[in-house]
């Protein structure tokens, strides 16, 4: 027993590591704060640059495409050249791309800037997480550090619209893109880590990975926006085909871009699936609540933003409580308990009415859901990163973040399609009879279309159409809540089946928690062995 306890004491982080954590939280907060401000700036940049609808769509979507596509590539690159070095390079890229976006003089220039910003952002987030993994060898301290990292993400999401609103009130639309410039305030005194035996980066694998992931993300996003089409299905099939080629190449390489053996580890695969399904359950409702507040609650954008703050607070509180609970209970049980709590939140959103009386239950439901899903963000990320050998921490962290992002995209696609189907069915049944065909078609397309069509109709008919649209939208919102609740139950089953063998964080491996097929154990022993496998390299 003493052999398991002593190394944990030796590996406990000191003031330097905690100061380094505080320094890493700055780029994380600024990166996430920068994500949502484009929606606020869209009307202003549209009036100035006058992009086409297709150009505007690429402006909003390209950042997410590039980030999701390059996360694993950048994580693996960090393992080779050093995580601190990649963080600095990514931060420089964020500054350059942010300035380019802020001073764009054409839609094409802004699209290029957003693409570059996505690539640079993909270098920053996994670098910060992999550095945390190495600075905090003790499992309990690491869980607290990762929880703080997730909290920084939440804070960025919460303050982004507020800061963006202030900037837009006093300066031009490009000012919102300058929020990420202070990202380079990260001290260069952070420790450097890399894998001395990583080998050369296989460029063919990079191309194959991008050819695999980007078409899939594109197809999912287009499915969420426009429903199924031959082009969307073809994109997903093409991505799947390249995935097969990518996996075969990785299995044939001595130093692959992504070590496929990681997926043989039950903890790693379980963590990825928990992140994927958990984010699917969350993001459908999270995506629709703001629209619900605007449509059914008839709130202004600022008022709707304020009603969303309890959701961010729920995620922050849940993130900080998770490591405390994980010290006493197994991660699978903490995750499952959180998912049970989310069911209360889904129920609250499912009973919100089609008028302003539903504002409180919708906002409260989102807060409860965010609180309950926090253990997935914290423990899923920690388990995915910790299940890999330390020299593969960058790739493992990036893979976990990719699963997280794909879950968000899938969540919008699945629940969004359900909401659209229910809305269109409802509006077809309840729309006033005798309205012009063009107005009926516009109303069937979106709620915004219904509002615009109502303006051209007589007042009483227009009010009937708006009421029908709100009720149909609310029915779709309720349907997504129940679908998301089902996803939460599925996520709980996955966590219990694949992660129940992992003991409480910082506890020695229990007798029934023996690893399978050489699977690494959790706890201080694994942290100690991880430290023995890799030492920090000297800072350049």
C-alpha positions in Angstrom: 0.0 0.0 0.0 2.9 2.3 0.8 4.3 1.8 -2.7 1.1 3.3 -4.1 1.0 6.3 -1.7 4.5 7.6 -1.7 4.8 8.4 -5.4 1.6 10.4 -5.2 3.1 12.7 -2.5 6.3 13.2 -4.5 4.3 14.1 -7.6 2.1 16.8 -6.0 2.2 20.1 -7.8 3.6 23.2 -6.2 3.0 27.0 -6.6 4.8 27.1 -10.0 2.4 24.6 -11.5 -0.7 26.4 -10.1 0.6 29.7 -11.4 1.1 28.0 -14.8 -2.5 26.8 -14.7 -3.7 30.4 -14.1 -1.6 31.5 -17.1 -3.1 28.8 -19.3 -6.7 29.8 -18.4 -6.3 33.1 -20.2 -6.1 31.7 -23.7 -8.8 29.2 -23.0 -11.2 31.9 -21.8 -10.4 34.2 -24.6 -10.7 31.5 -27.3 -14.2 30.5 -26.1 -15.3 34.1 -25.6 -14.4 34.8 -29.2 -16.6 32.0 -30.5 -20.0 33.5 -30.0 -19.4 37.1 -30.9 -19.6 36.6 -34.6 -23.4 36.1 -34.3 -23.6 39.5 -32.7 -21.4 41.1 -35.4 -23.1 39.5 -38.4 -25.7 42.2 -39.1 -22.9 44.9 -39.0 -20.4 43.1 -41.1 -23.2 42.1 -43.6 -24.1 45.8 -44.0 -20.4 46.7 -44.5 -19.0 43.9 -46.6 -22.2 42.8 -48.3 -21.4 39.1 -48.5 -23.6 36.7 -50.4 -25.7 34.2 -48.4 -23.1 31.5 -49.3 -20.2 33.7 -48.3 -21.9 34.5 -45.0 -22.5 30.8 -44.3 -18.8 30.0 -44.9 -17.9 32.9 -42.6 -19.9 31.4 -39.7 -19.1 27.7 -40.3 -15.5 27.6 -41.5 -14.0 28.2 -38.1 -15.7 25.1 -36.7 -14.8 23.0 -39.7 -11.1 23.9 -39.4 -10.9 23.6 -35.7 -12.5 20.1 -35.6 -10.4 19.0 -38.6 -7.0 20.1 -37.2 -7.4 19.2 -33.5 -5.8 15.8 -33.7 -3.2 17.0 -36.2 -2.1 19.8 -33.9 -2.2 17.6 -30.8 0.1 15.1 -32.5 2.3 17.9 -33.7 2.6 19.2 -30.2 3.8 15.7 -29.1 6.7 16.1 -31.6 7.8 19.7 -31.4 6.7 20.5 -27.8 3.4 21.5 -26.3 4.6 24.9 -25.1 6.2 25.7 -28.5 2.9 24.8 -30.3 0.9 26.9 -27.8 3.1 29.9 -28.6 2.9 29.3 -32.3 -0.9 28.8 -32.1 -1.2 32.0 -30.1 0.8 34.0 -32.7 -1.5 32.5 -35.3 -4.6 33.6 -33.3 -3.2 37.2 -33.1 -2.4 37.4 -36.9 -5.8 35.8 -37.9 -7.7 38.0 -35.5 -6.1 41.2 -36.8 -6.8 40.0 -40.4 -10.4 39.4 -39.6 -10.9 42.7 -37.8 -9.6 44.7 -40.7 -11.1 42.6 -43.5 -12.2 44.7 -46.5 -14.0 41.9 -48.4 -16.0 38.7 -47.7 -13.2 36.6 -49.2 -10.6 38.1 -46.9 -12.8 37.5 -43.8 -13.4 33.9 -44.9 -9.6 33.3 -45.2 -9.1 34.9 -41.8 -11.7 32.7 -40.2 -10.1 29.6 -41.7 -6.7 30.6 -40.3 -8.3 31.4 -36.9 -9.7 27.9 -36.8 -6.4 26.2 -37.5 -4.6 28.4 -34.9 -7.3 27.7 -32.4 -6.9 24.0 -32.9 -3.3 24.4 -31.8 -4.1 26.4 -28.6 -6.8 24.3 -26.9 -5.1 20.8 -26.9 -1.8 22.4 -26.1 -3.2 24.0 -22.9 -4.8 20.7 -21.9 -1.8 18.5 -22.6 0.4 20.9 -20.6 -2.0 20.6 -17.7 -1.8 16.8 -17.9 2.0 17.0 -17.5 2.1 19.7 -14.9 -0.3 17.9 -12.6 0.9 14.3 -12.0 -1.2 13.7 -9.0 -4.6 12.4 -10.1 -6.6 14.5 -7.6 -4.8 17.7 -8.4 -5.1 16.9 -12.1 -8.9 16.5 -11.8 -9.2 19.8 -10.0 -7.0 21.5 -12.7 -9.1 20.0 -15.6 -12.2 21.1 -13.8 -10.8 24.6 -13.6 -10.0 24.4 -17.3 -13.6 23.5 -18.1 -14.7 26.3 -15.9 -12.6 28.7 -18.0 -14.4 27.4 -21.1 -17.7 28.2 -19.4 -16.6 31.7 -18.3 -15.6 32.5 -21.8 -18.9 31.4 -23.2 -20.7 33.5 -20.6 -18.8 36.7 -21.0 -18.2 36.6 -24.8 -21.6 38.0 -25.7 -21.4 40.7 -23.0 -18.0 41.9 -24.1 -18.9 41.7 -27.7 -22.0 43.8 -27.1 -20.0 46.5 -25.4 -17.5 46.5 -28.2 -20.2 46.7 -30.9 -21.8 49.6 -29.0 -18.7 51.7 -29.1 -16.6 50.5 -32.0 -16.8 48.9 -35.4 -17.7 45.3 -36.1 -14.1 44.2 -36.5 -13.3 45.0 -32.9 -15.0 41.8 -31.7 -12.3 39.8 -33.4 -9.6 41.5 -31.4 -10.8 39.9 -28.2 -8.4 37.0 -28.7 -5.3 39.2 -29.2 -4.3 39.1 -25.4 -3.9 35.4 -25.8 -0.1 35.8 -26.1 0.1 37.1 -22.5 0.7 33.4 -21.6 4.1 33.3 -19.9 6.8 31.6 -21.9 8.2 30.2 -18.6 5.7 27.3 -18.8 7.5 23.9 -18.8 8.1 22.3 -22.2 7.1 18.7 -22.9 7.4 16.5 -26.0 7.8 12.9 -27.0 11.5 12.3 -27.8 10.6 9.1 -29.7 7.7 10.5 -31.8 9.5 10.3 -35.1 8.7 12.4 -38.2 5.2 13.7 -38.9 3.6 11.7 -41.7 2.2 14.3 -44.1 0.1 11.6 -46.0 -1.6 10.8 -42.7 -2.4 14.5 -42.2 -4.0 14.7 -45.6 -6.0 11.5 -45.1 -7.2 12.6 -41.7 -8.4 16.0 -43.0 -10.1 14.1 -45.9 -11.8 11.9 -43.4 -13.0 14.4 -40.8 -13.8 17.5 -42.8 -16.4 16.0 -45.2 -18.2 14.3 -42.2 -18.3 17.6 -40.3 -19.6 19.4 -43.4 -22.3 16.8 -44.1 -23.5 16.9 -40.4 -23.7 20.7 -40.4 -25.5 20.9 -43.7 -27.9 18.1 -42.5 -28.7 20.2 -39.4 -29.4 23.3 -41.5 -31.2 21.9 -44.6 -32.0 18.3 -43.9 -30.9 15.2 -45.8 -29.7 15.7 -49.4 -27.7 13.6 -51.8 -24.7 16.0 -51.4 -24.8 15.8 -47.6 -24.9 12.0 -47.7 -22.2 11.9 -50.3 -19.9 14.0 -48.1 -20.4 11.7 -45.1 -19.8 8.6 -47.2 -16.6 10.1 -48.6 -15.4 11.0 -45.2 -16.2 7.4 -44.0 -14.2 6.0 -46.9 -11.2 8.1 -46.1 -11.5 7.1 -42.5 -11.0 3.5 -43.4 -7.9 4.4 -45.5 -6.6 6.5 -42.6 -6.9 3.8 -40.1 -5.2 1.2 -42.3 -2.3 3.6 -42.8 -1.9 4.3 -39.1 -1.8 0.6 -38.4 1.0 0.2 -40.9 3.2 3.0 -39.6 5.9 2.7 -36.9 5.1 6.3 -35.7 1.5 7.0 -36.7 -0.3 10.3 -36.6 -2.8 8.8 -34.3 -1.9 5.6 -32.4 -4.9 3.3 -33.0 -3.9 1.2 -30.1 -5.3 3.9 -27.8 -8.8 2.7 -28.8 -8.1 -0.7 -27.4 -8.1 0.8 -23.9 -11.5 0.6 -22.4 -11.1 3.8 -20.4 -10.1 5.8 -23.5 -12.8 4.5 -25.8 -15.4 4.8 -23.0 -14.4 8.4 -22.3 -14.6 9.3 -26.0 -18.1 7.7 -26.4 -19.2 9.4 -23.2 -18.1 12.8 -24.5 -19.7 12.2 -27.9 -23.1 11.0 -26.6 -23.1 13.4 -23.7 -22.5 16.4 -25.9 -25.2 15.2 -28.3 -27.7 15.1 -25.4 -26.7 18.6 -24.3 -26.3 20.6 -27.5 -29.7 20.0 -29.1 -31.5 21.7 -26.2 -28.6 24.2 -25.6 -28.9 25.2 -29.3 -32.7 25.7 -29.2 -33.1 27.5 -25.8 -31.9 30.9 -27.1 -34.2 30.6 -30.1 -37.1 29.6 -27.8 -36.5 32.7 -25.6 -36.6 34.9 -28.7 -39.6 33.2 -30.4 -41.9 32.1 -27.6 -40.7 34.5 -24.9 -40.5 37.4 -27.4 -37.4 38.7 -25.6 -34.8 41.0 -27.0 -31.3 39.5 -27.8 -29.8 41.2 -24.7 -32.6 40.0 -22.4 -32.3 36.5 -23.9 -28.5 36.6 -23.3 -29.1 37.5 -19.6 -31.5 34.6 -19.2 -28.8 32.2 -20.5 -26.3 33.2 -17.8 -27.8 30.7 -15.2 -26.9 27.9 -17.7 -23.3 29.1 -17.7 -23.4 29.3 -13.9 -24.7 25.7 -13.7 -21.8 24.5 -15.8 -19.3 26.4 -13.6 -20.7 25.1 -10.4 -20.9 21.5 -11.7 -17.4 21.6 -13.0 -16.0 22.7 -9.6 -18.1 20.1 -7.7 -17.1 17.2 -9.9 -13.6 16.6 -8.7 -14.8 16.8 -5.1 -17.3 14.0 -5.8 -14.8 12.0 -7.9 -12.5 11.7 -4.9 -15.2 9.6 -3.1 -17.1 7.9 -5.9 -16.1 6.2 -9.1 -16.1 8.5 -12.2 -18.8 6.3 -13.9 -21.1 6.9 -10.9 -20.5 10.6 -10.8 -21.2 10.9 -14.5 -24.4 8.8 -14.2 -25.6 10.8 -11.2 -25.1 14.0 -13.2 -27.1 12.5 -16.2 -29.9 11.6 -13.9 -30.0 15.3 -12.8 -30.2 16.4 -16.4 -33.4 14.5 -16.8 -35.0 17.0 -14.4 -33.7 19.8 -16.7 -35.0 18.1 -19.8 -38.4 17.7 -18.2 -38.5 21.4 -17.3 -37.7 22.4 -20.9 -40.3 20.0 -22.1 -43.1 21.6 -20.2 -42.3 25.2 -21.1 -45.3 26.9 -22.8 -45.5 28.7 -26.1 -45.4 32.1 -24.5 -43.5 34.2 -22.0 -44.7 31.9 -19.1 -42.1 29.4 -20.4 -39.1 31.6 -19.9 -38.4 30.6 -16.3 -38.7 26.8 -16.8 -36.7 26.9 -20.0 -33.8 28.9 -18.4 -34.0 26.9 -15.2 -34.0 23.7 -17.2 -30.9 24.7 -19.2 -29.1 25.5 -15.9 -30.0 22.1 -14.5 -28.9 20.4 -17.7 -25.6 22.2 -17.8 -25.0 21.4 -14.1 -25.7 17.7 -14.7 -23.6 17.4 -17.8 -20.5 19.1 -16.2 -19.0 15.7 -15.0 -18.9 14.5 -18.6 -16.8 17.5 -19.6 -14.5 17.2 -16.6 -14.1 13.5 -16.2 -14.5 12.5 -19.8 -11.7 14.9 -20.7 -9.5 13.7 -17.8 -10.0 10.0 -18.6 -9.4 10.4 -22.3 -6.2 12.3 -21.6 -5.0 10.1 -18.7 -5.7 6.8 -20.4 -2.9 7.4 -22.9 0.9 7.3 -22.2 2.3 10.7 -21.3 4.2 11.0 -24.6 0.8 10.7 -26.4 -1.0 13.2 -24.2 -1.3 15.8 -27.0 -2.9 13.4 -29.4 -5.1 11.9 -26.7 -6.3 15.3 -25.5 -7.0 16.5 -29.0 -8.9 13.3 -29.8 -11.1 13.9 -26.7 -11.7 17.4 -27.9 -12.6 16.2 -31.3 -15.2 13.7 -29.8 -16.6 16.7 -27.8 -16.9 18.8 -30.9 -18.4 16.0 -33.0 -20.9 15.4 -30.3 -22.0 19.1 -30.4 -22.3 18.9 -34.2 -24.3 15.6 -34.1 -26.5 17.0 -31.3 -27.6 19.9 -33.5 -28.0 17.6 -36.5 -30.2 15.0 -34.8 -32.3 17.1 -32.5 -32.4 20.0 -35.1 -33.9 17.6 -37.7 -36.5 16.5 -35.1 -37.4 20.1 -34.2 -37.8 21.0 -37.9 -39.9 18.0 -38.7 -42.3 18.6 -35.8 -42.4 22.3 -36.5 -43.3 21.8 -40.2 -45.9 19.2 -39.3 -47.4 21.5 -36.7 -47.5 24.7 -38.8 -49.1 22.7 -41.7 -52.0 21.7 -39.4 -52.6 25.0 -37.6 -51.7 27.7 -40.1 -54.8 29.9 -41.0 -56.7 28.7 -44.0 -56.7 30.7 -47.2 -53.4 32.5 -46.8 -51.3 33.0 -50.0 -49.2 30.1 -51.0 -46.0 32.1 -50.8 -46.7 33.1 -47.2 -47.6 29.5 -46.3 -44.4 28.2 -47.8 -42.3 30.8 -45.9 -44.0 30.0 -42.7 -43.4 26.3 -43.1 -39.7 26.9 -43.7 -38.8 28.7 -40.4 -40.3 30.7 -37.6 -38.5 33.8 -39.0 -40.2 33.1 -42.3 -43.5 33.0 -40.5 -42.9 36.3 -38.8 -41.9 38.0 -42.1 -44.9 36.5 -43.9 -47.2 37.7 -41.1 -46.2 41.3 -41.9 -47.8 41.1 -45.4 -51.1 39.6 -44.1 -54.1 41.4 -42.4 -53.4 41.9 -38.7 -55.8 39.3 -37.4 -54.6 36.7 -39.9 -51.0 37.6 -39.2 -51.5 37.1 -35.5 -53.0 33.7 -36.0 -50.1 32.7 -38.2 -47.5 33.9 -35.5 -49.4 32.1 -32.8 -49.4 28.9 -34.9 -45.7 29.3 -35.6 -44.9 29.7 -31.9 -46.9 26.7 -30.9 -45.4 24.6 -33.6 -41.9 25.7 -32.7 -42.5 25.0 -29.0 -43.8 21.5 -29.9 -40.5 20.9 -31.8 -38.6 22.2 -28.8 -40.4 19.8 -26.5 -39.6 16.9 -28.9 -35.9 17.7 -28.8 -36.0 17.7 -25.0 -37.3 14.2 -24.9 -34.9 13.0 -27.6 -32.0 14.6 -25.6 -33.3 12.9 -22.5 -33.1 9.5 -24.3 -29.5 10.4 -25.3 -28.7 11.1 -21.7 -29.9 7.7 -20.7 -27.8 6.1 -23.4 -24.8 8.0 -22.2 -25.3 6.8 -18.7 -25.4 3.2 -19.9 -22.2 3.7 -21.9 -20.4 5.2 -18.9 -21.5 2.4 -16.5 -20.6 -0.3 -18.9 -17.2 1.0 -20.1 -16.0 3.2 -17.1 -17.2 1.4 -14.0 -13.9 -0.4 -13.5 -12.1 2.9 -12.9 -11.8 3.7 -9.1 -12.3 7.1 -7.5 -9.7 9.6 -8.5 -6.6 9.3 -6.4 -7.7 6.0 -4.9 -5.7 2.8 -5.4 -7.1 0.3 -7.8 -9.8 -1.8 -6.3 -9.7 -5.6 -6.6 -12.6 -5.5 -9.0 -11.0 -2.7 -11.1 -8.3 -4.8 -12.6 -7.2 -3.7 -16.0 -8.1 -5.7 -19.1 -5.5 -6.9 -21.6 -2.8 -4.8 -20.2 -5.0 -1.7 -19.8 -3.4 0.9 -17.6 -4.9 1.4 -14.2 -6.2 4.6 -12.8 -4.9 6.2 -9.6 -1.6 7.3 -8.2 0.2 4.2 -9.4 -0.6 5.1 -13.0 0.5 8.7 -12.4 3.8 7.5 -11.0 4.4 5.1 -13.9 3.5 7.9 -16.3 6.1 10.2 -14.7 8.7 7.5 -15.0 8.1 7.1 -18.7 8.7 10.8 -19.6 10.7 13.6 -18.1 10.3 17.3 -19.1 12.7 18.4 -21.9 14.7 21.5 -21.4 13.1 24.7 -22.5 14.5 26.1 -25.7 
